[in-house]
Amino acid sequence: MLEVSGLSHTFLSGTEQSQVLKNINFTVNKGEIVALLGSSGSGKSTLLNLMAGLMKPTEGSILIDGQPIERMSENKLAEFRRHHIGFIFQSYELISHLTVRENVELPLVFQSVKPSERRERAMSLLTQVGLAEKTELFPSQLSGGQQQRVSIARSLITRPPVVFADEPTGNLDTKTEKEIIDLLLELNRTLQLTFIIVTHESEVAARTQRVIQLKDGRLAEDSDYLHGENETAAALADEAPPALAPETALHAGQAGGERP
C-alpha cells in the first residue's frame, strides 16, 4: 500500500546542511491504522510531507499503490493527491464562508463530480461522523471537535486509499480527543482505509494498531500489536512526557472562489 525505502532528507541553509531524516524504511499495509510518533524535531512532520508528496526526498523512494511519487512531476503529483490521499489537519482548515456540507463537498468540485452526487456522498459521510443535523451550519457555529469531524469527512470524500492525519487531536481537550480517535478507529474498521496519524502524544499512539517511532531523524522503533492497545506506546504513555514545542502543522492551500 505504502512503502518507504532508504528515505533520507537534507535541508540546505546557505552553505549549511542539516540532515533531518536518515535511511528510513517501512511498509504500511492496506487497512492499517498506524501512529507516527515523535517529539518536536524528530523529523515526523518532514516525513509526513514527503509521504504526502508535498516535498521531494534527497534520497530514497516512496511508493503509494505501487506508484513512485518522488518521480512524479508537480502536476502529476497534484492530480495524484486529489484522488489517492486524504488529509486531516490539526487546525481543521475549513473555509469559513462555506457550510459544513459545502466544505465536505469541495474536493469533489475540483474533480468535476456532478452536484447531486457530491451532495449524496457528503451527506452520507456527515451522517457517519455524527453531524447529520449540522450540515447547513458554518464552521464558526461548531465546537472544535465538531470542526474536526467535518475535516475527517472531507478527507474521505474522494475515497482515497490512504489518509494522513497531522496531530488531529492537538487542539482538543482530553474527552474530545478520545471521541475523535474512537471515530478514526471506527472508520478504519468499517471502511478498511489506511490511516497514518502523526502525533507527539504517546496516549494517542497507544490506541493504534502499530507505532512507528522517530528519534533524531531515525526510525527508533516499529511496534505492532496483537490484541488491544499497542504495548510499546502504552508503556511510553506511563512515562512523564517531556516539554514539547508544537510542530508546524501541515497546511494545504485553501480554495476560494464560488460556493459549490
Sequence and secondary structure as in RCSB ss.txt:
>XXXX:A:sequence
MLEVSGLSHTFLSGTEQSQVLKNINFTVNKGEIVALLGSSGSGKSTLLNLMAGLMKPTEGSILIDGQPIERMSEN
KLAEFRRHHIGFIFQSYELISHLTVRENVELPLVFQSVKPSERRERAMSLLTQVGLAEKTELFPSQLSGGQQQRV
SIARSLITRPPVVFADEPTGNLDTKTEKEIIDLLLELNRTLQLTFIIVTHESEVAARTQRVIQLKDGRLAEDSDY
LHGENETAAALADEAPPALAPETALHAGQAGGERP
>XXXX:A:secstr
 EEEEEEEEEEEETTEEEEEEEEEEEEE TT EEEEE  TTSSHHHHHHHHTTSS  SEEEEEETTEEGGGS HH
HHHHHHHHHEEEE TT    TTS HHHHHHHHHHTTT  HHHHHHHHHHHHHHTT TT TTS GGGS HHHHHHH
HHHHHHTT  SEEEEESTTTTS HHHHHHHHHHHHHHHHHH  EEEEEES HHHHTTSSEEEEEETTEEEEEEE 
SSSS HHHHHHHTS                 SS  
